[in-house]
Every structure is written in structure tokens, then in C-alpha cells.
Amino acid sequence: MSFFKSFGRRPGKSLQLQYSQLPNYKDGQFQNPVPTPALAEGQTMPKILWEFFKKHPETSPAQPLPVVQTDLINLDPAENVLVWFGHSSYFIQLDGKRFLVDPVFSGNASPIPGSLKSFPGTNTYQAADMPAIDFLLITHDHWDHLDYTTIQQLKHKTGQVICGLGVGEHFRYWGWPDTQLTERNWYDTIDLAPGFTITLTPARHFSGRTFKRNVSLWTSYVLQTPSARLFLGGDSGYGPHFKTIGEQYGPFDLALLDCGQYNKNWPYIHSTPEEVIQEVKVLRAKSFIPVHHSKFKLAQHPWYEPVERVKQLAEGMNMIEPVIGKKVSS
């Protein structure tokens, strides 16, 4: 039963009718800020699948990756800290509030068991290792960002879920009450607590847990706390929205940016290392962390390539090289 349950639920007709009044929704789907083909011109899904399942060198590490085991439950509440769990999952404790972003602790990024397993050593952290979470942030509903098993294990630890429009339907289907769910559109700002706000901002990507795409919204976030301003990028290809976000909400103390799982066959929905450097500049970010890598094989590049390439390009910039479980402190 949990296999079928994990697919979640799409927004129904009443919600679709509400969304139809929005500027970023058309013909039953949410729209990107600029035209965004799913694939490069001339590519087809059968061709890409054929290439994907060919043997590609070094797409998975030969040895377990290093992991630092940080005791999150017993952290000093006054400590400002960020801990990355591999791929796009990370924990933030800032100014006394705790945030958890896109947690995937089941060791799988697909509904098919064993098809997209986490790399050896990268799935050390589990829901049981998480402290009470004030705000659970979901950037979109892809399997490598919204994990049914993890979400259900976190239910009793979570205060409020923040997500894009339509993503909350999965949570309702999974038994979460409306009182725990806050769904918004791009450029909506939510007051979280005195001195804390979060704004949903555009991303250039797509959504969907089945073959039906874009019935829920994908998003990035601007998180403002009493002492810092963060950009939480989610999944996004490069586009003019980064400059807009930088002008409207920057500069940022820290940006976490999609850097991995890119490919010439889908150049519009994930950022290359070269594009990440441009994003940091137009966002006006003082520091940045490249994420969306080093846990799952979702593309054909060597597993280590994203961080190595962006590191080479980031001369003179404050790039924080992520290590799973290692504390990044302010």
C-alpha cells in the first residue's frame, strides 16, 4: 500500500480552477518564468534513456564518502549552523529557529526500490537524528526532494510545512492536517515569527511524481532572519530570474545553489558550474554552497565533477565546500 501511497495526489478541479487565475499558470500547468523545454532541441526521451543506461565512468564513488556525524538533537539552541546531508537536503538552525529543507533519508530517489540508491556512506543521517523542526521547506515534489518515507517519519517532529502551490496535496493525502501546511505562489511572503520571513521566488525547473508534469509549483526561497538573509535555490536552470531575485531581495549572506545532475540533453532545468558562478554574481551572494550532488546518480557526469569544476571557477569567491554532516557555522 505504501508504494502506491508514495505517489501522492494531484490537485483536484477546485484547486485547478483557483490556479487558473494566476499569471504563472496556463492550460492546467504552472509555467516557468521563461520558455523551458524539458529536453534539448532534437532530443527524445527514448534516446535519453538509452544513453542514461549505458555505462559511464565514475558516476558513483568507489569508496564510501566521508561523513561527519553531528549531534543535531543536542545542539546549543543559540548556535547558528547549517548541516548538509548530501544532494539537496540540509538543516539550518539560525537565530533560534530550525529549518529542514528537502529531506531524503530513505536511501532511494525513485519509487522503484533499488533503482536510484544513495551512494555508499551518504545515507547515514535519518529522521531519528533530526531535532524538532520549526519549518519543513519543500522546493518541489520530485522524488529526490520529497520522500514519502522520510516525510512520514518526520510528521511528529515538524511544526509547519512551507511549500509551493499544489505540493500540499501530497501531504493531505498522507494524513497531514491543513493546520500544518502553508502553500504559496512565487513572490508571496510569509511571516514565520518576529524577525523571520520567507518569500517564495521563481526557479526554472518542473514538477511531478508521475508522467503528468507541472500540476504543482516548484520554487526557490528567500529566508530572512534577524541576523542573516539566505537564498535557498532548489532545482533551477540558469535564467533571468536570478538577476531579478538579486535586485529585489539581495544581497545575500549565503546562497545554496543547484550544481549537479546537469547534462547537454537537458540544459535548461539544472545549472552547470559555469552558470552557478553567474548566479552567485547576480544574486550578490557573499558566500555560496553548491548542492544537488554527491548522493544519487541522476546524470552521466562523474560524481565528483560538479564540486571540482565550480571550485576551479570560483577563484576570489567565498565557496563553502560541502561535507556531509559537517557543521557550517556563522
Residue, then its C-alpha position, 0 to 999 in steps of 0.5 A: m500500500s505504501f508504494f502506491k501511497s508514495f505517489g501522492r495526489r494531484p490537485g483536484k478541479s477546485l484547486q485547478l480552477q483557483y490556479s487558473q487565475l494566476p499569471n504563472y499558470k496556463d492550460g492546467q500547468f504552472q509555467n516557468p518564468v521563461p520558455t523551458p523545454a524539458l529536453a534539448e532541441g532534437q532530443t527524445m526521451p527514448k534516446i535519453l534513456w538509452e544513453f542514461f543506461k549505458k555505462h559511464p565512468e565514475t558516476s558513483p564513488a568507489q569508496p564510501l564518502p566521508v561523513v561527519q556525524t553531528d549531534l543535531i538533537n543536542l545542539d546549543p539552541a543559540e548556535n547558528v549552523l547549517v548541516w548538509f546531508g548530501h544532494s539537496s537536503y540540509f538543516i539550518q538552525l539560525d537565530g533560534k529557529r530550525f529549518l529542514v529543507d528537502p529531506v531524503f533519508s530513505g536511501n532511494a530517489s525513485p519509487i522503484p526500490g533499488s533503482l536510484k540508491s544513495f551512494p555508499g556512506t551518504n545515507t547515514y543521517q535519518a529522521a531519528d537524528m533530526p531535532a524538532i523542526d520549526f519549518l519543513l521547506i519543500t522546493h518541489d515534489h520530485w522524488d529526490h526532494l520529497d520522500y514519502t518515507t522520510i516525510q512520514q517519519l518526520k510528521h511528529k517532529t515538524g511544526q509547519v510545512i512551507c511549500g509551493l502551490g499544489v505540493g500540499e496535496h501530497f501531504r493531505y493525502w498522507g494524513w497531514p492536517d491543513t493546520q500544518l501546511t502553508e502553500r504559496n505562489w512565487y513572490d508571496t511572503i510569509d511571516l514565520a515569527p518576529g524577525f523571520t520571513i520567507t518569500l517564495t521566488p521563481a526557479r526554472h525547473f518542473s514538477g511531478r511524481t508521475f508522467k503528468r508534469n507541472v500540476s504543482l509549483w516548484t520554487s526557490y526561497v528567500l529566508q530572512t532572519p534577524s541576523a542573516r538573509l539566505f537564498l535557498g535555490g532548489d532545482s533551477g536552470y540558469g535564467p533571468h530570474f536570478k538577476t531579478i531575485g538579486e535586485q529585489y531581495g539581495p544581497f545575500d549572506l549565503a546562497l545554496l545553489d543547484c550544481g549537479q545532475y546537469n547534462k547537454n540533453w537537458p540544459y535548461i532545468h539544472s545549472t552547470p558550474e559555469e552558470v552557478i558562478q553567474e548566479v552567485k554574481v547576480l544574486r550578490a551572494k557573499s558566500f555560496i554552497p553548491v548542492h544537488h550532488s554527491k548522493f544519487k546518480l541522476a546524470q552521466h557526469p562523474w560524481y565528483e565533477p560538479v564540486e571540482r569544476v565550480k571550485q576551479l571557477a570560483e577563484g576570489m569567491n567565498m565557496i563553502e565546500p560541502v561535507i556531509g554532516k559537517k557543521v557550517s557555522s556563522 
